[in-house]
């Protein structure tokens, strides 16, 4: 419940009071085109799909530190104190429950607010009890869990990851291949609660928890919120491929100073993040299919912890490309962003879309939410889709399908054939979601 979560929750509470705009949120601000262009039907997504209203969200969660949400937001320093003042009471009322800690997976943080248990099984039961207690205290009808915690050292795939039975036995045996994020994922999924993973941790991305999600009807999605540099990478790389411009090298470096930067200063945690950041180019550019253009490019990623920056991250990219007659060119990007400001609207959208998926009977991996992740979870026999424009179309087409609308393919053949181009009447408007119902966004 650090920088990302405190920024997300503070923003939601400010939005409820009409004191801030949820800029960056598709669910709140973006429209969705329905039918043909000449029909001129483009409602807001929140008016088209029966999402839970933002006013219904209440929050709870866990942290390795005991600070209440107002104190955590002040320490994070993303929103200034004057912005936080109107929601001081709401934030101060949110006090974290003790977290599951394992120093083997998070070396650079020293927890002072953690659970005690004889086994990981016992810790999982404590998390489940926390969830049920929160449900009773708040009267929530539905729950969603998001992991907004730190980047863990990535474990190797182990036998305990392969089936539900093996995983539960691993919890009882204190198997070292089960990190804290998997314990939270297991707790949520075993209760049928949707689970989203905002870090590059394996978390729910193992056969055992995918199997459990199918069994309990829990939608799951991940991994790693797509915020700064990878957002740029998944935008620029599709352009290079669309124009058949060659790539010689892509050098990326990040400077950041928040708790995320402190955690990533550990080589083990950095290796997890590096894998997430570096996976996108090969998938988008398809070097095996276009070996002359993308078969031998050099890709380098660095992350430097620099405390003075706080949450104001800087991502710098130098991209060496080739054009006509193999002539060299360069693209340089200097993205001075705020990590939690970009992550907060992702958290809001995922809460609402995962809740929608649960209500719609969609269980298991929700690949249509890949738009929000650096390393999207998908079926093991498939490669994830990283092209942000394909991801965006897939997300909106899934919403169209859920609501019985025609998917959009932009073929446009009917515009060249008068018989196909006859305008069709718009369908009757659909009812909005019921007001006043509570939904929980439980964040780590």
Secondary structure by P-SEA (a helix, b strand, c coil): ccaaaaaaaaaaaaaaaccccccccccccbbbbcccccccccccccccccccccccccccccccccccaaaaaaaaccccccccccaaaaaaaccccbbbbbccccccccccbbbbcccaaaaaaaaaaaaaaaaaaacccbbbbbcccccccccccccccccaaaaaaaaaaccccccaaaaaaaaaaaacbbbbbcccccccccaaaaaaaaaabbbbbbccccccaaaaaaaaaaaaaaacccccbbbbbbbbccaaaaaaccaaaaaaaaaaaacccccccccccccccccbbbbbbbbbbbcccccbbbbbbbbbbbcccccccbbbbbbbccccccaaaaaaaaaaaaaaaaaacccccccccccccccccccccbbbbccaaaaaaaaaaaaaaaabbbbbccccccccccccccbbbbccccccccccbbbbbccc
